[in-house]
Amino acid sequence: MILNDFGKIAEKCWIDLPNHYMNCALDEFTIMSNHIHGIVVIDDELLTSHVVTGFKPVTTLQDNKNLKG
């Protein structure tokens, strides 16, 4: 399939998912004319020290430079 602008947005969003969900690994996907099929592997072992708040994970690690003495 030749993707139109909406298909390109869907593809970009699919590829970007692991940047928003640290326990997400992507497998095969295909973009159809009006929907998308894809396999998402959710693996809790991929999580480090992150807390999910909304759509973006937030680290719970503290930066030593920002700690008050």
SVG drawing of the C-alpha trace seen along z (x, -y; Angstrom):
<svg xmlns="http://www.w3.org/2000/svg" viewBox="-11 -23 36 32">
<polyline fill="none" stroke="black" stroke-width="0.4" points="0.0,0.0 1.2,-3.5 0.6,-5.6 -1.1,-8.9 -0.4,-11.6 -2.7,-10.0 -1.0,-6.6 2.4,-8.2 1.2,-9.8 0.0,-6.3 3.3,-4.8 5.3,-7.5 3.1,-7.1 3.5,-3.3 7.3,-3.5 7.3,-6.1 5.4,-4.0 8.5,-2.6 9.6,-6.2 6.5,-6.7 6.0,-3.3 9.3,-1.8 7.9,1.7 6.7,1.8 8.4,3.7 7.0,3.6 6.6,6.6 5.0,6.7 2.4,4.2 0.5,3.3 -1.5,0.1 -4.8,0.8 -7.0,-1.7 -8.9,-2.8 -7.2,-1.0 -3.9,0.5 -3.0,4.0 0.0,4.5 1.6,6.7 2.7,5.0 4.8,7.0 4.3,5.7 7.2,6.8 7.4,5.6 11.0,6.7 11.8,3.8 10.7,1.3 13.4,-0.3 12.5,-3.1 9.7,-4.8 6.2,-5.7 3.6,-6.0 1.7,-9.3 -0.7,-9.8 1.0,-9.1 4.6,-9.6 6.7,-7.7 8.3,-9.9 11.6,-8.8 11.7,-8.4 15.5,-8.7 16.7,-11.9 19.5,-14.0 22.2,-14.7 22.6,-18.2 19.0,-19.0 19.1,-17.7 19.1,-20.3 21.7,-19.8"/>
</svg>
